[in-house]
Amino acid sequence: MDREFWHARWSNDEIGFHQDEVHPVLVDHWPALGLKPGSRILVPLAGKSLDMRWLADQGYRVTGIELSAIAAAAFFDEQQIAYTRERRGAFDCFVSQHIEIRVGDIFDMTQAELARFEGFYDRAALIAIPEENRARYVAHLMGGLRRGATGLLITFSYDEALMDGPPFSVTDEDIGELYGQYAHVDLMAERRGPAKSTHLRDKGLNDVRDGIYRIVRR
Ligand SMILES: C[S@@+](CC[C@H](N)C(=O)[O-])C[C@H]1O[C@@H](n2cnc3c(N)ncnc32)[C@H](O)[C@@H]1O
């Protein structure tokens, strides 16, 4: 998936991945991570997710990383949060008191910038990345995050004969191979059922599985 693919999705308003409510998995499972309010939380490939607002409402300092300026502007406008805009290195930053969205490529974040975060939240980030780039993404994130940094990861798996991604199907085995060398990985829960979005159900995704993991950087 190159950058143009995602810019076109945002320009054409083809954002079936966006949810108009806070993800119930976040509300149910985030507290078990034990991250203190005030901690800095990274939200890679953030879109305009309402989950950033929920995290900020719990007292965290939230930084989303997102390719599309359309997504960042829409987030602040729709949430009615005032922001300023400033250039910092490779990123066009939309900055508010508790939430910042840095517009740019996650791979342009330096290791020193990543080292500032105590936690991270990945919903529809890893599963949006094609298989050939997944190990690079995980190595980049895990290479920068500090020891003890803790994240909640939500994955999605399905019968790949039914559809080409994104979202791509990622299994427990994939997660073990990708994260196991860097982090303690616990499967906290799993959920099965039909895909939430109509467009995925139209492709026959009536039996999908969400894996919900706690990842702790070693
Ligand atoms: C499937 S969407 C998920 C968005 C969000 N996590 C959510 O739950 O709604 C993936 C997002 O990642 C962004 N994206 C894709 N590649 C990226 C990259 N290399 N760096 C930063 N953002 C990226 C896309 O523009 C898109 O908004």
The ligand as a Tripos MOL2 file, in Angstrom:
@<TRIPOS>MOLECULE
LIG
   27    29     1     0     0
SMALL
NO_CHARGES

@<TRIPOS>ATOM
      1 C1         -7.1110    1.3610    8.1450 C.3       1 LIG1
      2 S1         -6.8340    3.0420    8.5500 S.3       1 LIG1
      3 C2         -7.0240    2.9830   10.3300 C.3       1 LIG1
      4 C3         -7.1550    4.3180   10.9750 C.3       1 LIG1
      5 C4         -7.3990    4.2800   12.4920 C.3       1 LIG1
      6 N1         -6.4010    3.5220   13.2000 N.3       1 LIG1
      7 C5         -8.7690    3.7870   12.8200 C.2       1 LIG1
      8 O1         -8.8760    2.8550   13.6340 O.co2     1 LIG1
      9 O2         -9.7490    4.3430   12.2940 O.co2     1 LIG1
     10 C6         -5.0900    3.2230    8.3140 C.3       1 LIG1
     11 C7         -4.6200    4.6620    8.3610 C.3       1 LIG1
     12 O3         -3.2070    4.7100    8.3100 O.3       1 LIG1
     13 C8         -2.7770    5.7830    7.5090 C.3       1 LIG1
     14 N2         -1.4300    5.3810    7.0470 N.ar      1 LIG1
     15 C9         -1.1410    4.4180    6.1400 C.ar      1 LIG1
     16 N3          0.1930    4.2840    6.0190 N.ar      1 LIG1
     17 C10         0.7600    5.1710    6.8720 C.ar      1 LIG1
     18 C11         2.1080    5.5000    7.2020 C.ar      1 LIG1
     19 N4          3.1530    4.8820    6.6080 N.pl3     1 LIG1
     20 N5          2.3300    6.4690    8.1320 N.ar      1 LIG1
     21 C12         1.2840    7.1020    8.7340 C.ar      1 LIG1
     22 N6         -0.0180    6.8300    8.4540 N.ar      1 LIG1
     23 C13        -0.2770    5.8790    7.5380 C.ar      1 LIG1
     24 C14        -3.8440    5.8940    6.4370 C.3       1 LIG1
     25 O4         -3.9210    7.1850    5.8620 O.3       1 LIG1
     26 C15        -5.1100    5.5250    7.2100 C.3       1 LIG1
     27 O5         -5.7440    6.6580    7.7320 O.3       1 LIG1
@<TRIPOS>BOND
     1     1     2 1
     2     2     3 1
     3     2    10 1
     4     3     4 1
     5     4     5 1
     6     5     6 1
     7     5     7 1
     8     7     8 2
     9     7     9 1
    10    10    11 1
    11    11    12 1
    12    11    26 1
    13    12    13 1
    14    13    14 1
    15    13    24 1
    16    14    15 ar
    17    14    23 ar
    18    15    16 ar
    19    16    17 ar
    20    17    18 ar
    21    17    23 ar
    22    18    19 1
    23    18    20 ar
    24    20    21 ar
    25    21    22 ar
    26    22    23 ar
    27    24    25 1
    28    24    26 1
    29    26    27 1
@<TRIPOS>SUBSTRUCTURE
     1 LIG1         1 GROUP 0 **** ****
